[in-house]
Amino acid sequence: MSASKQRTWAAVEFQIAAENEELAGWVLVDQLGAAGCEVTFIAGTDLVLIRATFDDGEASLSEIKTALQQHGLEAQHLQLCTIEEEDWLAKFKEGFKPFNSGEKLIVCPPWERETAEAGAAGRKVLIVEPAMAFGTGLHATTRFCLRAIETQPVGEKILDVGTGSGILAIAAVLLHPTAHVVAFDNDPVATENAELNCRYNNIGDRLQLFTGTIDLFAGQRFDSILSNITCEDIVALLPEYRELLEPGAIVICAGILTEKRPLLEKALPTSGFSIVHCEEDGQWTGSVLRKA
């Protein structure tokens, strides 16, 4: 009997300036629907090689080139290729090592749990097995949110919008012993991944996961909202956020391209929110909003 055939993925690869790695990954995954990105630094240069995999057939080189150019990115040596699933996963695992977040967390994948726990030095260990990655570490927007969850007054009742892997919701539970988190995503694959990560972290009943939209929570009230989504989506949801939050409550926002920050600022005067904290990290901006 012949061995089962290893699954292969349609992929594209190109070289780009290392400083643009995260923005290019965001374009590929969030805008073009890539299943994931593998990033390799090119020795002796300031370039990285990005290889993006796609679930459904071949990607369009012209579409990818246009999308990158719309964000000021120029891809070099853009071409189609195929890769085997096993190889992609192995390379991803090699690059995802435990790392500290803020003063109280250490984040790691399940295959590095023992290493992380040995070096935790009093930090909470957050286990996450992501379904996709922009590179060898967590995206700048996620890093901002993790720091803000640690330092901002998130309160006891928290809503996580577009939970993805569930990392932010899990961090809130680990960092705030009295917190209860409600998290949702409109993608059932995402909530399935978040459920897996909840089991890794022994969250128990302090985190509830749902598949659906924000309409599920109409009439409820929260002390804070975690919102690591695009700037356009944040702006569109501000009226719903206002209705869901207690007076003086906060929204931790990320996923905002710095060039889109004026779009958010323009919407705030009529939305009942003001910016109380803001950070820039390369092409990304994170903001904390407070309801009047």
Disulfide bonds with the S-S distance in Angstrom:
none
